[in-house]
Structure formats: C-alpha cells, structure tokens
Amino acid sequence: MCVEEEDQEIKTKFEILKAPQYLVVEVEIFNEEGTLKVLPFQVAETIDLSSFYSKRVVGGYGTYELQSMAVAVGDLPTGYYETFAARKQGEDKTWYKFTKDTYEEVEQEDVMDEGHHAQLLFYKLV
C-alpha cells in the first residue's frame, strides 16, 4: 500500500559515537578555467569538533591537529604539488617541506602562510 502525503517534513538524526583517528579535508582550489584560486581563509592548526559528537562518544572528543597538507603550485595542467608534513617527538614538532626534488626543514609560520593554496589537509585526533 502506498500512502501519499503532501508537504511532509522529513527529519533525520545521526550520532558520531567514536571519533575517527584521522580527518582528511579536501578543498576546491581551482576555478572553472583551471587557474588557482586564493582561498579566503587561513588553515587551522587545530580543529575542535567536539560539539558535533554525541555525549556518549567513546575515546577522544574530536580535537584534531594538523599533520600535513598538499599545496598546489601553478595552474592546470602544468602545475604540481608540494607537501608539508610534521614530525612530532614528544611535545616538539618539526615541519618539513617536500618538493619533487628535495626536502627541507621549515618554520610552522611558513606552513601556515602556504595554507591558502592547500588542497588536502590531514589532521590527527589528539
């Protein structure tokens, strides 16, 4: 039997009961012409998602720390990516920049400055 109802509002609900260990954020950085857009925001070093989790969440509560990011350099189709990645030892965190030919240690401020061209951001639950 099929029942038809007009203007019926459907409500859905879901709960996240366990925070995932990793969070991957993809950002659209190219416009329709294939040229790089400058993003109108600053990449966050930490993201607190605790307000989105159920009160019954198991384990961590959704605070994530930036671990690495892929940054676009140039336009389509000739552009390429550079990667920034952190190495954490105890409380110390060292950032590295990887290009197609080499890598070097960089300051955290340099990483955040490059964030306006980030296409992939990788966060880890802390």
C-alpha positions in Angstrom: 0.0 0.0 0.0 1.3 3.4 -0.9 0.3 6.5 1.1 0.8 9.9 -0.4 1.2 12.9 1.9 1.8 16.4 0.8 4.3 18.8 2.3 5.6 16.2 4.8 8.8 17.2 6.6 11.4 14.5 7.0 13.8 14.7 9.8 16.9 12.6 10.2 19.4 12.3 13.0 22.7 10.6 13.4 25.3 10.5 16.1 29.1 10.0 15.9 29.9 7.6 18.8 33.6 7.3 18.1 35.9 10.0 16.8 37.9 8.8 13.8 41.6 8.9 14.3 42.3 10.8 11.1 40.4 13.6 9.4 41.1 14.4 5.7 39.8 17.7 4.4 39.7 18.4 0.6 39.4 22.0 -0.6 38.4 23.0 -4.1 41.2 25.3 -5.2 40.8 25.6 -9.0 38.3 27.7 -10.8 36.5 26.7 -14.0 39.4 27.9 -16.1 41.8 25.7 -14.3 43.6 28.6 -12.6 44.5 28.6 -8.9 42.1 30.4 -6.5 43.4 32.0 -3.4 41.4 30.7 -0.5 39.6 33.2 1.7 40.6 31.5 4.9 43.6 30.6 7.0 44.3 26.9 7.6 43.7 26.0 11.2 46.4 24.3 13.2 43.8 22.6 15.3 40.1 21.8 14.8 37.7 21.2 17.6 34.8 19.1 16.5 33.6 18.1 20.0 30.3 20.0 19.7 29.4 17.7 16.7 29.8 14.4 18.7 27.3 12.6 20.8 27.5 12.9 24.6 28.1 9.1 24.5 31.3 9.4 22.4 33.9 6.8 23.1 37.6 7.8 23.3 38.7 11.2 22.1 36.3 14.1 21.8 37.1 15.4 18.4 40.1 17.8 18.7 42.4 17.4 15.7 45.9 18.7 15.0 47.3 19.4 11.5 49.8 16.8 10.5 50.4 17.5 6.8 49.0 19.2 3.7 49.3 19.1 0.0 49.7 22.5 -1.6 49.1 23.3 -5.3 51.7 25.3 -7.2 50.9 26.7 -10.6 47.8 26.2 -12.8 46.3 23.2 -14.6 47.7 21.3 -16.4 51.3 22.3 -15.8 51.1 22.8 -12.0 52.4 20.4 -9.4 52.1 19.8 -5.6 54.4 20.4 -2.7 53.8 18.7 0.6 54.3 19.9 4.2 54.5 17.3 6.9 55.1 17.5 10.6 57.3 15.1 12.7 56.4 15.1 16.3 58.8 14.0 19.0 57.3 14.4 22.5 56.0 17.9 22.7 58.3 19.2 19.9 57.0 19.4 16.3 59.3 19.9 13.3 57.8 20.8 9.9 59.3 19.7 6.6 58.6 20.9 3.0 58.8 18.2 0.3 59.1 19.1 -3.4 59.7 16.8 -6.4 63.4 17.1 -5.9 64.2 17.7 -2.3 63.0 18.4 1.2 63.9 21.0 3.8 63.0 21.9 7.4 60.7 24.9 7.6 59.1 27.0 10.3 55.5 26.5 11.2 54.7 30.0 10.1 55.8 29.2 6.6 53.5 26.2 6.6 50.5 28.3 7.7 51.4 31.0 5.1 51.2 28.4 2.3 47.8 27.2 3.5 45.8 29.5 1.2 46.7 27.1 -1.6 46.2 23.8 0.3 44.1 21.2 -1.5 44.4 18.4 1.0 44.7 18.8 4.8 45.4 15.9 7.0 44.5 16.1 10.7 45.1 13.6 13.6 43.0 13.2 16.7 44.9 14.4 19.8 
